[in-house]
Structure formats: structure tokens, C-alpha cells
Amino acid sequence: MAPKPKRAVIGEMWIRCLVCQGDLFRDREVKLNSSGMEFMNLAWANESATGLICWQCGHVQLFVNRELRMYKADK
């Protein structure tokens, strides 16, 4: 199933791409691996971030903020 474009907001601030100022993204979970945790075979315990991938230019922005909300968008 192909990803659908979404808009992202933290509180009342809508997120825009830092490169092209686009406001449509696809999202995915990104593990924030550390070499120490990898060395001890505890990579599963590393923190996660939400990666927002700009629908227009492909630039990736990472967010650890738990207040990040995603909404379906019409293209």
C-alpha cells in the first residue's frame, strides 16, 4: 500500500519542510541508535524518533517530541 500524504503539527505550529517549505510528509519510525547500546546488544532499548519525509523534495526531519500529531491531507 502506497503511503498517503500527511500534515504534521506540534501544538498549534504546523510543520513545514526546512528546504522547500512544503507541508506534506510521509512518516516513519526511526531508531536513534547509540554505539554503547549496540555493543551491549541492547539496540532494541534505544529511543525512537518520528522521521518526516517531505513529499515534495524528500528532505528528512526528525522529531522526538511526543506532541507531534499527523493528519491525513488531500494532495
DSSP file (Angstrom, degrees, kcal/mol; ACC not computed):
  #  RESIDUE AA STRUCTURE BP1 BP2  ACC     N-H-->O    O-->H-N    N-H-->O    O-->H-N    TCO  KAPPA ALPHA  PHI   PSI    X-CA   Y-CA   Z-CA
    1    1 A M              0   0    0      0, 0.0     0, 0.0     0, 0.0     0, 0.0   0.000 360.0 360.0 360.0 127.6    0.0    0.0    0.0
    2    2 A A        -     0   0    0      1,-0.1     2,-0.0     0, 0.0     0, 0.0  -0.446 360.0-105.5 -72.2 141.8    1.5    3.4   -1.0
    3    3 A P        -     0   0    0      0, 0.0    -1,-0.1     0, 0.0    23,-0.0  -0.350  31.1-136.9 -66.1 149.1    1.9    6.0    1.7
    4    4 A K        -     0   0    0      1,-0.1    21,-0.1    -2,-0.0    70,-0.1  -0.827  26.7 -98.5-106.2 146.9   -0.6    8.9    1.7
    5    5 A P        -     0   0    0      0, 0.0    68,-1.8     0, 0.0     2,-0.3  -0.331  43.8-173.3 -65.4 144.5    0.5   12.5    2.3
    6    6 A K  E     -AB  25  72A   0     19,-2.5    19,-2.8    66,-0.2     2,-0.3  -0.929  20.0-134.5-133.9 158.8    0.0   13.8    5.8
    7    7 A R  E     - B   0  71A   0     64,-3.0    64,-2.8    -2,-0.3     2,-0.4  -0.870  22.5-148.2-108.8 149.9    0.4   17.2    7.6
    8    8 A A  E     + B   0  70A   0      7,-0.4     7,-2.7    -2,-0.3     2,-0.3  -0.922  15.5 179.0-124.1 145.4    2.1   17.5   10.9
    9    9 A V  E     -CB  14  69A   0     60,-2.3    60,-2.8    -2,-0.4     2,-0.5  -0.998  18.8-160.3-144.0 144.0    1.6   19.8   13.8
   10   10 A I  E >  S-CB  13  68A   0      3,-2.3     3,-2.5    -2,-0.3     2,-0.4  -0.979  77.8 -44.0-121.7 115.7    3.1   20.3   17.3
   11   11 A G  T 3  S-     0   0    0     56,-0.6    58,-0.0    -2,-0.5    -2,-0.0  -0.526 124.7 -27.4  62.2-118.4    0.7   22.3   19.5
   12   12 A E  T 3  S+     0   0    0     -2,-0.4     2,-0.7    -3,-0.1    -1,-0.3   0.287 116.5 102.4-108.2   7.9   -0.6   25.0   17.2
   13   13 A M  E <   -C   10   0A   0     -3,-2.5    -3,-2.3     0, 0.0     2,-0.3  -0.835  62.7-147.2 -99.7 113.6    2.6   25.1   15.0
   14   14 A W  E     -C    9   0A   0     -2,-0.7     2,-0.3    -5,-0.2    -5,-0.3  -0.588  21.6-121.3 -77.0 136.8    2.2   23.4   11.6
   15   15 A I        -     0   0    0     -7,-2.7    -7,-0.4    -2,-0.3     2,-0.3  -0.591  29.7-174.0 -83.5 137.4    5.5   21.8   10.4
   16   16 A R        -     0   0    0     -2,-0.3     7,-0.2    -9,-0.1     2,-0.1  -0.925  35.5 -93.3-125.5 153.9    6.9   22.9    7.0
   17   17 A C     >  -     0   0    0      5,-2.9     4,-1.1    -2,-0.3    43,-0.0  -0.436  25.8-141.6 -64.9 135.7    9.9   21.5    5.2
   18   18 A L  T  4 S+     0   0    0      2,-0.1    -1,-0.1    -2,-0.1    43,-0.0   0.691  97.5  41.3 -72.2 -18.6   13.1   23.3    6.0
   19   19 A V  T  4 S+     0   0    0      3,-0.1    -1,-0.1    40,-0.0    -2,-0.0   0.905 133.9   9.5 -94.8 -53.5   14.3   23.0    2.4
   20   20 A C  T  4 S-     0   0    0      2,-0.1    -2,-0.1    39,-0.0    -3,-0.0   0.444  90.4-121.8-112.6  -1.4   11.3   23.7    0.1
   21   21 A Q     <  +     0   0    0     -4,-1.1    -3,-0.1     1,-0.2     0, 0.0   0.618  57.2 155.5  67.9  14.4    8.7   24.9    2.6
   22   22 A G        -     0   0    0     -6,-0.1    -5,-2.9     1,-0.1    -1,-0.2  -0.278  35.6-155.8 -65.0 159.0    6.3   22.1    1.6
   23   23 A D        +     0   0    0     -7,-0.2     2,-0.4   -16,-0.0   -15,-0.3   0.222  62.7  91.2-124.0  14.1    3.7   21.0    4.2
   24   24 A L        +     0   0    0    -17,-0.1    31,-3.1   -19,-0.1    32,-0.5  -0.933  50.7 164.9-112.9 135.4    3.1   17.4    3.1
   25   25 A F  E     -AD   6  54A   0    -19,-2.8   -19,-2.5    -2,-0.4     2,-0.4  -0.908  33.2-139.9-138.8 161.9    5.0   14.5    4.5
   26   26 A R  E     - D   0  53A   0     27,-1.9    27,-3.2    -2,-0.3     2,-0.3  -0.927  32.0-146.8-114.7 153.7    5.1   10.8    4.9
   27   27 A D  E     + D   0  52A   0     -2,-0.4     2,-0.3    25,-0.2    25,-0.2  -0.844  21.3 170.0-124.2 156.4    6.3    9.5    8.3
   28   28 A R  E     - D   0  51A   0     23,-1.6    23,-3.3    -2,-0.3     2,-0.3  -0.977  38.1-101.1-157.6 153.9    8.2    6.6    9.7
   29   29 A E  E     - D   0  50A   0     -2,-0.3     2,-0.4    21,-0.2    21,-0.2  -0.586  35.3-164.3 -76.5 137.2    9.7    5.5   13.0
   30   30 A V  E     - D   0  49A   0     19,-2.9    19,-2.7    -2,-0.3     2,-0.4  -0.991  13.7-136.0-125.9 127.3   13.5    6.0   13.2
   31   31 A K  E     - D   0  48A   0     -2,-0.4     2,-1.1    17,-0.2    17,-0.2  -0.679   8.2-145.4 -81.9 133.8   15.7    4.3   15.8
   32   32 A L        -     0   0    0     15,-3.1    15,-0.5    -2,-0.4    -1,-0.1  -0.687  28.6-164.9 -98.3  78.4   18.3    6.6   17.4
   33   33 A N        -     0   0    0     -2,-1.1     2,-0.4    13,-0.1    10,-0.1  -0.317   9.5-159.1 -70.0 143.9   21.0    4.0   17.9
   34   34 A S     >  -     0   0    0      1,-0.1     4,-2.2    -2,-0.0     5,-0.2  -0.946  23.4-127.9-119.5 147.1   23.9    4.6   20.1
   35   35 A S  H  > S+     0   0    0     -2,-0.4     4,-2.6     1,-0.2     5,-0.1   0.851 107.9  55.9 -63.6 -34.3   27.2    2.6   19.8
   36   36 A G  H  > S+     0   0    0      2,-0.2     4,-1.6     1,-0.2    -1,-0.2   0.927 109.7  44.4 -63.6 -44.8   27.2    1.7   23.5
   37   37 A M  H  4>S+     0   0    0      2,-0.2     5,-3.4     1,-0.2     6,-0.4   0.880 113.5  51.4 -67.9 -37.6   23.7    0.1   23.3
   38   38 A E  H ><5S+     0   0    0     -4,-2.2     3,-1.7     4,-0.2     5,-0.2   0.926 107.8  53.1 -62.5 -44.3   24.7   -1.7   20.1
   39   39 A F  H 3<5S+     0   0    0     -4,-2.6    -1,-0.2     1,-0.3    -2,-0.2   0.855 111.4  45.4 -60.2 -37.0   27.8   -3.0   21.7
   40   40 A M  T 3<5S-     0   0    0     -4,-1.6    -1,-0.3    -5,-0.1    -2,-0.2   0.258 115.7-114.1 -91.8  12.7   25.8   -4.5   24.6
   41   41 A N  T < 5S+     0   0    0     -3,-1.7    -3,-0.2     1,-0.1     3,-0.2   0.844  85.3 118.9  57.0  36.5   23.2   -5.9   22.3
   42   42 A L    > < +     0   0    0     -5,-3.4     3,-2.2    -6,-0.2     4,-0.3  -0.016  20.8 125.5-117.2  27.9   20.6   -3.5   23.7
   43   43 A A  G >   +     0   0    0     -6,-0.4     3,-1.8     1,-0.3    -1,-0.1   0.812  65.6  68.1 -58.1 -30.0   19.8   -1.7   20.5
   44   44 A W  G 3  S+     0   0    0      1,-0.3    -1,-0.3    -3,-0.2    -2,-0.1   0.745  95.3  57.2 -61.5 -22.1   16.1   -2.5   21.0
   45   45 A A  G <  S+     0   0    0     -3,-2.2    -1,-0.3    -8,-0.1    -2,-0.2   0.482  81.1 116.0 -89.7  -3.0   16.1   -0.2   24.0
   46   46 A N  S <  S-     0   0    0     -3,-1.8   -13,-0.1    -4,-0.3     2,-0.0  -0.272  74.9 -97.8 -64.9 153.0   17.3    2.9   22.0
   47   47 A E        -     0   0    0    -15,-0.5   -15,-3.1   -16,-0.1     2,-0.3  -0.319  36.1-138.2 -69.1 153.6   15.0    5.9   21.8
   48   48 A S  E     -D   31   0A   0    -17,-0.2     2,-0.3    16,-0.1   -17,-0.2  -0.793  14.4-166.7-111.3 156.3   12.8    6.3   18.7
   49   49 A A  E     -D   30   0A   0    -19,-2.7   -19,-2.9    -2,-0.3     2,-0.6  -0.905  26.3-113.7-131.3 163.1   12.0    9.5   16.7
   50   50 A T  E     -DE  29  63A   0     13,-3.3    13,-2.0    -2,-0.3     2,-0.6  -0.901  27.7-151.1 -97.6 122.1    9.4   10.2   14.1
   51   51 A G  E     -DE  28  62A   0    -23,-3.3   -23,-1.6    -2,-0.6     2,-0.6  -0.837   4.5-158.7 -93.3 122.7   11.0   10.9   10.7
   52   52 A L  E     -DE  27  61A   0      9,-3.2     9,-2.3    -2,-0.6     2,-0.6  -0.912   6.1-161.3-101.2 120.4    9.0   13.3    8.5
   53   53 A I  E     -DE  26  60A   0    -27,-3.2   -27,-1.9    -2,-0.6     7,-0.2  -0.901  24.0-118.9-106.0 117.6   10.0   12.9    4.8
   54   54 A C  E  >  -D   25   0A   0      5,-2.8     4,-1.1    -2,-0.6   -29,-0.3  -0.305  12.3-147.0 -59.7 129.5    9.0   15.8    2.7
   55   55 A W  T  4 S+     0   0    0    -31,-3.1    -1,-0.2   -49,-0.2   -30,-0.1   0.804  95.3  42.2 -65.5 -30.4    6.5   14.7    0.0
   56   56 A Q  T  4 S+     0   0    0    -32,-0.5    -1,-0.2     3,-0.1   -31,-0.1   0.923 133.3   8.6 -87.1 -49.0    7.9   17.3   -2.5
   57   57 A C  T  4 S-     0   0    0      2,-0.1    -2,-0.1     0, 0.0    -1,-0.1   0.572  89.8-120.5-116.6 -11.2   11.8   17.2   -2.1
   58   58 A G     <  +     0   0    0     -4,-1.1    -3,-0.1     1,-0.3     2,-0.0   0.469  53.2 155.8  87.5   0.7   12.5   14.2    0.2
   59   59 A H        -     0   0    0     -6,-0.1    -5,-2.8     1,-0.1     2,-0.5  -0.377  34.8-138.6 -62.3 139.6   14.2   16.1    3.0
   60   60 A V  E     -E   53   0A   0     -7,-0.2     2,-0.4   -43,-0.0    -7,-0.2  -0.883  19.4-175.0-107.6 130.7   14.1   14.2    6.3
   61   61 A Q  E     -E   52   0A   0     -9,-2.3    -9,-3.2    -2,-0.5     2,-0.4  -0.977  14.8-144.4-120.3 137.7   13.4   15.9    9.6
   62   62 A L  E     -E   51   0A   0     -2,-0.4     2,-0.4   -11,-0.2   -11,-0.2  -0.847  14.5-173.2-105.9 138.9   13.5   14.0   12.9
   63   63 A F  E     +E   50   0A   0    -13,-2.0   -13,-3.3    -2,-0.4    -2,-0.0  -0.997  20.7 173.9-132.2 129.6   11.2   14.7   15.9
   64   64 A V        +     0   0    0     -2,-0.4     2,-0.2   -15,-0.2    -1,-0.1   0.459  48.2 120.8-104.7  -8.0   11.3   13.2   19.3
   65   65 A N    >   -     0   0    0      1,-0.2     3,-1.3   -15,-0.1   -15,-0.1  -0.389  56.5-151.4 -62.2 122.9    8.5   15.5   20.6
   66   66 A R  T 3  S+     0   0    0      1,-0.3    -1,-0.2    -2,-0.2    -3,-0.0   0.621  91.1  68.6 -71.5 -12.9    5.6   13.4   21.9
   67   67 A E  T 3   +     0   0    0      2,-0.1   -56,-0.6   -57,-0.0    -1,-0.3   0.510  69.5 121.3 -84.9  -4.4    3.2   16.2   21.0
   68   68 A L  E <   -B   10   0A   0     -3,-1.3     2,-0.4   -58,-0.2   -58,-0.2  -0.417  44.1-170.0 -62.7 127.1    3.7   15.7   17.2
   69   69 A R  E     -B    9   0A   0    -60,-2.8   -60,-2.3    -2,-0.2     2,-0.4  -0.954  10.3-150.7-123.0 141.8    0.4   14.9   15.6
   70   70 A M  E     -B    8   0A   0     -2,-0.4     2,-0.4   -62,-0.2   -62,-0.2  -0.907  11.2-170.7-113.7 139.3   -0.2   13.7   12.0
   71   71 A Y  E     -B    7   0A   0    -64,-2.8   -64,-3.0    -2,-0.4    -2,-0.0  -0.987  29.5-108.2-130.3 138.9   -3.3   14.4   10.0
   72   72 A K  E     -B    6   0A   0     -2,-0.4     2,-0.4   -66,-0.2   -66,-0.2  -0.335  39.8-161.3 -60.1 144.3   -4.4   13.0    6.6
   73   73 A A        -     0   0    0    -68,-1.8     2,-0.5     2,-0.0    -1,-0.0  -0.968  20.3-125.7-131.2 146.2   -4.1   15.5    3.8
   74   74 A D              0   0    0     -2,-0.4   -68,-0.0     1,-0.1   -70,-0.0  -0.788 360.0 360.0 -85.1 133.7   -5.6   15.8    0.4
   75   75 A K              0   0    0     -2,-0.5    -1,-0.1   -70,-0.0   -51,-0.0   0.494 360.0 360.0 -62.4 360.0   -2.8   16.3   -2.1
